[in-house]
């Protein structure tokens, strides 16, 4: 059973139907494997990550409880990253032996050393570098990240942000969001510390 992005929410809504399905399948002796593409915390669920679905979390929705129940009733839960996803589930109470990591991504033919990469991007060796790769769309929260960089600059003038990706869905909402991000960069004087790559 795949949970693409937050597909379980999109397919079943913000209630216990999906965990209940897993519970009944176990009761009837059917093994289940669930892939969680995205794992949320109580903080991240309110940051707009559900915008691509028709469903939005109701007030007080406990996403960590929801994910614990999925982990409780599924025989195995597959995630794609160890530190940023699997470890979050374990902190939320998932059983370690049930949650397995199958990495996904793109093979890189040649990896540059940090010094060479920074020189290519004209980023000084002493600068604090943040990197955000992914689609340009509201669900990726780029505007939130830009706001954080603007706040950090009052403490660290040498901070740099490298943003790479592309617009996957050429729809008004996404195009307007990208325009709003570019305007935010200009209006807050971030052009010297934010590099937006058109494709990554």
N, C-alpha and C positions, 0 to 999 in steps of 0.2 A: 504494500500500500504506500503510494508516494505522497509526500506532503510538500509539493512544490511551492517554494516561498512560504506562505502560510495557507496552503491549499486545504488543510483540514478545516480551517475556519471558513474558507470560501465555499467548500462543499457541504459542510455540516452545520455551519453557524457556530456561535459562541455558547455552546451548551455541551451536555455530556453524551450526545449521540455517538460521537466517534469513539471515545473511551468505552462506552457501553457496547458498541459493535465488537471491539476487541475483546471485551470481557466475555461476550456470548460465544465468540469464535473459540476462545480458550476453553470455555465450559463444554463446548461440543467437540473438543479434541482437535481443532484445526490450528496448526502453527501459523504464526503471523510475524512478518517482518515489516517494520515501518521505517521509511526514510524521512528524516526531518532535515529539510534543506535549511531551514531557519529555526533558531531557538531563541525565544524571547525571555526577557526578565521583566519584573514588575515595572521597571523604568522604561525599557525600550518599546513596550507595547503601546505607549501613548505618544511615540514620536513620529507617527504617520506611516509606520511600516505596513499598515493594512490598507493603504489607499488603493492598491490595485485590485482589491476584491470588492464585491458588492456589500459585504458585511463589515460592520465596524464594531469594536468591542463595546459592550454596554458599560455604564459606570459600575465600578467595583469588580469587573471581571478579573479573576485570578488566573493569569496565564501560567504561572509557575505550578499551581495545583493541577491545571489542565494537562500540562506536559508531564508531570509526575504520574498522573493516571495513565497516560499513553505508555510511559515506560513501565508501569506496573503490570499492565495487561498484555502488552506485546511480548513475544518471545525474544525478539531482538529489535533494537533500534539502531539504525545506521545514520551516522552523521558524517560530514565531510571535512571537519577540522577538529584537531585534538584540543588545542588550548582554548580556542575561542568559542567552541560549541560543546564538545563533549564535557569539558571541565565545568561548564555552566550547568549542564544537566546533572552532573554529579553533585554539585553544590546545592542543587534544588531537591536532592533526595533520590535520584535515580540509582539503581543498582549497577555498580561498575561492570560486572560481568555481562550485563545485558546490552550495554551501549558500546558499539564498535565503530571505529573510524575507517572509512574508505575514502582516501583523498581524491579530489578531482581538481582538474585545472589544465593548464597547457604546458607541455614540455618546452623547455627553453634550450635551444641548441647551444648557446654560449652564454655563460654568466660573466658579466663584467665585475671587476672588483669595485668596491665602494668609491675609491678615489677616482677611478676612471669615469664612473657613472656621474658622480658629483661634478666633475670637470665638464662633461658633456652638457649637463643641464645648467652649468654656470652657478652651482650652489657651493658656497664655501665649506671647507672641511669642518669648521666650527659651528655651522648653522644647525639648528634643530630642524629636522626634516620630517614632515608628516606626508604620508602617501595614501591616496584614496583612489582605488580603481573600481570601475563598475559602470553600469548604465547611467546616463543622465536622465533621471526621472524623480518625481517627488518622493517615491518610496525609499530612495537611497539617502535622503536627508542631507544633500549637499549644502543647502542653505543653512541648516543648523551647524554644519561644520565650519562654514565661512563665518558665522556669528561667533563661534568659539575661537577661531583664529584671530578675529578682530579683538576679542577680549584678551587673548593671550599676548597680543602685541604690546599691550601696555606694560607687560612684565618682561617680555623677551622680544626685542626688536629684530633679532636674527632668525626668528622662526620662519620657515618656508613650508608651503603646502603645494604638493604636486598632485593634480587631479587628472586622471586619464580614463577614457571610455568613449562611448558614443550614444547617440539617441537611438534606442531600439525601435520605439514606436513614434512615428512622426505624426503625433496628434496634437491638437491645440493645447491641451493641458501640459504636455511634456515640453513643447516648444516655449510656452509662456514661462514655465518654471526655469528653463535654461536661461531665458532672457532676464528673469528676475535675479538669478545668480550672478550673471555678468554685470547687471546694474549694481548689485550689492558690492561687487568687487570694486567698481569704479567709484561709487558714492562713499565708500569707506577707506579709500586709498590703499587698497590691497594689491594693486596691479604689480607692485614691485616684489611681493612675497608670495603670490599665488600664480602658479603656472598651470594652465589648462591645456592638456594635450588632446587633440581632436579624436585620437584613436589609441587604444592601448590593448 
